[in-house]
Amino acid sequence: MPASKRDQLLATAEQLFYEEGFHATGIDRIVAAAGVVRMTLYNHFASKEALVAAVLATRHERFMASLDTATASAVPGQVTRALVDAHGRWLEDHSPHGCIMVKAMGEFAEHSTEIHALAVAAKTDLLAHLEASLARDGLDHQEGLARQLFMVLEGSNTAVALQGTHTALADTQALTDTLLSAAQGKTE
């Protein structure tokens, strides 16, 4: 079944925003790449900012769904590792040049509090998912562990663009294993 015009616009805008930047990508570029007319875009999105918000929300939903799928079947003791693995697969498949939310925070910090807040909320959601994973692993009493793991994942978002996916994700796994092993050692 062909994608709806709205879905087509979202997918095209997501790719262009990710590869070229939010402000550098104009409406004319998006509609031309999507193969629609400008009016079609405005029938679905009231403004470019509304399109950006929809792209970020849709992408975040897909990202969280990938984490949820990975952690849903993980056994206690392996939930956090499953989340980290899913994060790595997401980087491989969808974010080899860094995180679109970080890009949005950078581009919209001074231009749109709504878009900036949406990206910040996505990061807060990731931290909450880490906390929930640690709880399922019996490690939720380890002060600061979720924040430390969050820092590792955020570092991997940048490292993939600098070091390549293989190296960045291997380092992410090593740091995760070190943090989780230390935390598990404190509980025994």
N, C-alpha and C positions, 0 to 999 in steps of 0.2 A: 504494500500500500504506500503510495507516495506521501511524503511528509506534508503536513499542512504548511501554508505560507508562513504562519507564525513560527512554526518549528524550524522552517528553512531559514527564516530571518535570524532566529536565535542562534542556530548552529553557525551560520555564516558570520554573524557579528562576534560570536565567541572566538572563532578562529582568528578573525582579523584583529580584534582587541588584544588577544593573547600575543599574536605575532608582531603586530605593528604599534600597539599602544592604543589607549582609549581616546586620547585627545588627537592623536595623529590620524585616526581613522574617521573620516567624515561620512555623513549620511549617504552622499552620492556613491562613495566607494562600496558601502554595504549593500545598497540596493542593486548596484551593477553586478556585484559578485553573487548576490542571491538570485538575480534574474527576475526582479520585481520592479515595480514602479514606486516612486517615493510615496504616493498616496497609500499603497498597500502597507508600507511600514507604519505610516501614521494612523491607519485604521486599527492597527494592533498595539501601537505604542504611542503615547501622547507626545513624547519627546525623546531625544537621544538619551537623556538621563534615565528615562523610564526604561529604555532598551537596555542600558548598562545594568540597571538594577535587576531586570528580568534575567539577563545573562548570568549575573553573579548568583542570583537565587537558584536558578536552574542548575548551574554547575555545582553549587554547594550541595544541593539535594542529591545529585548523582554521586558526589564524593562521599557524603555521609552514608548513602545507601551501600556503597562499596565497602565501607568500614563495618557497617551493621551486618552485612552479609558474611563478612569474614569472621566477625566475632561471635555471631549467633551460634555457630556450630563448634566453636572452640571450647575445649575442656578447661575447667578452672586450673590455673597455673600456666595456661598458654594463651589466655585471652589478649593480654597486652601485646604479646609477641605477634599474634594474629593481626591485631590492629596495625602494628608497625609494618608488618609484611604487606598488608593491604595498602598502606600509605606509599610504600615503595613501588608497588605495582601501578598505583595511580600516577606516580611521577614518571615511571617508564612509559606508560601508555598515553598520558594526557598533559604532563607538565615537565618536559625535559629541559625547559628554559626557565624554571622557577615557578613560583606560585602567582596565579592571577590575582588572588586576594591581596597579596603584598603589593603587586603592581597597582591595584586599585587604591590601596591606602596611600601610596606615594603620589599618584596622580590626582587624587580627589581630596587630600587632606585640607587644602586651601580653597577648593572649588565647590565641594558638595558635602555637607555634613551627613546627608542621608546616605550617599554611596559609601563614604568613609565608614560610617557606623555599620552599614551592612557587612562590609569586609571585616571589621573588627568583631562583629557578632559571629561571623563564620569561624574566626580564630578562637573565640571563647567557646564555641560549640565543640571544636576539636579538643580543647582542654577538658571540657566536661566529659567527652567520650573517653579520654585517657583516664580520668578519675573513675568512671564507671568500670572500665576494663580492669583497673587496679583493684577495685572493690571485688569484682568477680574472682580475681586471682588471690584475694585475701591479703592484699598489700596496701589497702586504703589508709592504714594507720601510719604509713611512712611519710612523715612531714616533708613536703616539697618534692616528692618523687614525680608526681604528675607534671609539675612545672619543669623539672629537669628533663623528663622525656619529651615534653613539648618543645623545649629548646633544641633537643637533638633532632626532632622532626623538622622544625623550622630551619635549622642549619642544613639539613639535607635538601630542603627546597632550594637553597642557594647553591649548595655544593654540586648538585647535578649539572648546573650550567657551567661550573668552573672545572670540575674534575671528571665529568662524565658520569653516566648513570651507574655503571658497574662499581666504580671506586666509591662514589658517594653512598650508595646503598650498602656496600660491604662495611664501610665505616659506621653507618647508621646502625646496622645490625650489631657490630662489635660494641659500640657504646651502649646500646640498649641492653645487650647481654650483661655488660659490666654493671650497669645500674640495677637491673633486676636481680642479678646474682647477689650483689651486695645487700639489697633490700631483703631478699629471702634469707640470707645469712643472719640478718638481725632478728628474724622471727623465729629462728630455730634455737 
